[in-house]
Amino acid sequence: MNLVDTSDLEGALRRVYGQIPSGVLALGASVSGQLVGMAVSSFSTVSLDPPLLAVNIRNESTTWPHLAKSERIGISLLAHHQGEAGRQLSGPDLGTRFTNIEHVVDNSGAVFLTDALLWMDATHYDSLEAGDHTIHLLRLERTAEAEIGSPLVFHRSRFTVVVEE
Ligand SMILES: Cc1cc2nc3c(=O)[nH]c(=O)nc-3n(C[C@H](O)[C@H](O)[C@H](O)COP(=O)(O)O)c2cc1C
């Protein structure tokens, strides 16, 4: 094992972070009648009481300011077959992120992907600057779980699946 100092890694840090497998969330909201959303793999559960989830968002994200305007954010955990949706939700055109992706617009304004594994309706709780990203704490107000299904996994910049032993 040859440990390299992070100050020498620069671009390679993306690769290093990419070694850590994660699930993929779709964040979505209806803002003034427009659907806005993005894929997020940098997230973690934080607290049970209050129920908090953290999502780490690039400071230069042009999508987040739209999501920030919404009182509610829909969070969907993508299922193994939703890789295409994950790609589309990170595409360059904010206006077409939900095109041809089955979704539900909740009365609250939260937008959820149909066929996901887990749905969480969240409000903004707090945020913390963290380098070139900001940690946004979202408070989970309502949740629902699918009965079956396995998650989409993001690993080494690719979508993969959980292999059951
Ligand atoms: C699998 C995957 C995971 C992503 N995770 C994050 C993330 O955790 N934080 C983030 O800010 N952007 C993440 N992105 C990028 C956003 O989905 C989206 O591409 C980006 O916000 C687009 O730029 P914009 O916000 O300026 O529209 C991810 C993209 C993909 C495909």
The ligand as a Gaussian input file, in Angstrom:
#p B3LYP/6-31G(d) Opt

LIG

0 1
 C      -24.441000       9.487000      -9.895000
 C      -24.326000      10.959000      -9.719000
 C      -24.131000      11.476000      -8.464000
 C      -24.031000      12.859000      -8.261000
 N      -23.848000      13.320000      -6.999000
 C      -23.767000      14.641000      -6.786000
 C      -23.618000      15.136000      -5.457000
 O      -23.567000      14.374000      -4.492000
 N      -23.545000      16.485000      -5.296000
 C      -23.607000      17.366000      -6.360000
 O      -23.531000      18.574000      -6.145000
 N      -23.747000      16.910000      -7.634000
 C      -23.846000      15.581000      -7.865000
 N      -24.015000      15.111000      -9.127000
 C      -24.152000      16.088000     -10.231000
 C      -25.594000      16.583000     -10.328000
 O      -26.501000      15.521000     -10.459000
 C      -25.794000      17.449000     -11.591000
 O      -25.115000      16.883000     -12.668000
 C      -25.265000      18.797000     -11.394000
 O      -25.944000      19.375000     -10.339000
 C      -25.528000      19.576000     -12.687000
 O      -25.088000      20.847000     -12.534000
 P      -26.099000      22.003000     -12.166000
 O      -26.469000      21.832000     -10.726000
 O      -25.318000      23.226000     -12.406000
 O      -27.321000      21.851000     -13.047000
 C      -24.118000      13.736000      -9.357000
 C      -24.299000      13.210000     -10.650000
 C      -24.403000      11.839000     -10.817000
 C      -24.601000      11.275000     -12.196000

